[in-house]
């Protein structure tokens, strides 16, 4: 992808995160990206094309920041660390209190909400969601190989839906990020049949100050 196209998609993500999908106007996007509206139409054809490519860009960026701290596979292609810990880490990296994750998660939430009213978004959003669920199901199969593929898929749906819900509550100020992360750890433990976070009998939702 060219630097100019990437710059436009970065700007589109910022505008969507700030103003929502309905607030995305080609003129404002051009000003945000520092380009002409003609160049935007040249690269993306129309507004629907901008939204489609921005959705892909948001997904790619999430893939990057959820993978950057994961251990590299060994020579046999297997993860060197505990696959349960790997699954938990990938999900928890969606709840990082950084500018990039805040912007990405906010824009994703805006696209998700707008798909209710903009049918042209639904197919692309469904495809992106399916890819995310498929990836998490793959990690679940490594962490709990005794379960069936449909069971892994159902668990992946639950966990990814929980991440989205926790993100909305965190980003809207209804839930501290530390509490959101603790609740997610508890959900992973419940799906895999392991002990709750900490292993000391404390409920997963107790306390707000732990990370």
N, C-alpha and C positions, 0 to 999 in steps of 0.2 A: 504494500500500500504506500502511495506517495506521501511525502511529508505534508503536502497541501491537503490531501484528502484526510489524513489523520488529524490535522489541525482543525478541519471543519467538524469532524466527528467529536473531537474533544470539546469544541465550542458548543455543539448540539447537546452533548451530555450536560454541560454546565447550565445551558438555558433551560433544558427540561427539568433538571434538579431544582432550579430556582423558580421557574414559572409554570411548570407542568407542560404536558403535551399540547394542550390547547393554547398555551402561551407561546408555542414555537412558531415564529413568523420568519419568513425567509429574509426580510430586511434586518430584523434584529440578529438573526444568526450570522448574516454577512458582516454586520458591525462587530459582533463578538469575535468572529474568526479573523477579521481584518482582510476580508476578500470581497469581491463583487457578488451580487446575487446571480449574475450570469455564470460565474464560475461554479457556484453551487449547483445550478441546474445542469451545467455541463457534466459534472461528476456524478450527480445523483438523479437526474431527470426531473423529479418532482418531490413534493413534500413527503409522499409515501415512501419514496426511495431513501430520503434522508432518515426517516424513522426506522426503516428496515435495517439500514446499515448501522445506525446508532445502536440499535438493539444488539446487533452482532458485536459491535465494538465494546459495549458494556459487558457482554458475556466473555469476550476474549480477555478484557482487563481483569475481570473477576478470576478467570482461570489462572492468570499470571500471579496475582497476589495471594491466591490460595495454594499455589504450588511453590512459590519462591523459598519458603522455609522448610519444605518437606525434604526428608533424606533422599539421596539419590539411590536408585536401584543398584543391586550388586551385579556382578558379571552374568549371573543367571537370569537377570531381569526381575528379581524379587526385592521387595522393600526390606532394607536391613533392620528397620525398627518394628515394634509391635504394630500389627495392622489395625488393632483397635485404637491405639494412640494416633495412628495416621488418620483414620476416619474422623476421630474427634477433632484433631488439629485442622483438617480441611474445613470442617463446618464452623469451628470457632473463628477461623480467619475471616469469615464473613461478618464477624461482629468485632472488628477492630476500630478503635476510636481514632481514626486517621482521616485526614481531609479526603484522600482518594476513595476510601471505602464509604465514607459518608456520602460523597457525591455520587458514587456508583450505585449504592443501595437506594438512595433517594430517587435517582433517575429510573432505576428498575421498577420501584414501587409506583412511580407516576405512569410508566408505560403499562404496568399491570392494571392499574385502575382505569386508565383510558381505554383499554381494550374492551371494557364493558360497553362503551359508547362508540368505539371506532372499530367496526368489524374487520377492517383490513389489517389491523394489528394482530388479530387473534391467532391466525395460522402461524405467523412468525414467532409470536410469543410462545405458542404451544410447542413449536419445534425446539426453541431454546430451553424451555422448561423440561421437555423430554430428554434432551441431552444432559442436563444437569442431574435429573433423577437417575438416568442410566449410569452416569459416572459414580454417583453415591451408592447405587445398587452394586456396582462392581467392587467398591471398597467394602461394603457390607459382606459380600460373598467371600472376600479374603479374611475378614475379621470373624465371620461365623459360617464356615463352609458346610456345616451340617444342615443348614436350612435350604429350602427350595428357592428357585429363581423368582417365582411369584411372591414368596414371602419377603425376599430381599427388595423387590420392586415396591411392595406395599410399605415396607419400612422406610425406604428412600423417599416415597411420597410424603409420609408423615414427617420425616426429619426436615426435608427441604421446605415444606409448608410451615413448619415451626420456625425455621430460620427467617422466613419472610415475615411472619407475624411478630416475632421478637424484634426484628429490625425496625418495623414500623413503630412499635411501642418505644423502643430505644430512641430512634431518631425524632420522634414527636415529643420526647421528654417525659413519657409515662413510666419508663422503666430504666434504671441505671444500667449501663452496659455490663457492669460486673454481675448484676443479678441476671441479666439476659444470658450471659455466658454460663452461669451456674445452672440455670434451668436447662440449657441445651446439653450440658454435660450429663445432667440427670436423665434427660430423654435418651441420649446415646446409651447410657448404662442400662436403662429399662429395655431398650430394643435388643441389646446384646445379652441381657440376663445377668449383668454384673452388679457389683455393689454400688451404692450411690456415691457421688463425689466425696472424697475425704475418707470414706469408709469408717466414720466414727459414729454413725447412727444419726447424725444431724440431718434434718430434712434438707433437700436440695434447694429450697427457696428461702432458707433461714439466713438472715443477715444480709446487709447491703454492702459491707465494706471489703469483702474478700474478692479476689480476682480468680 
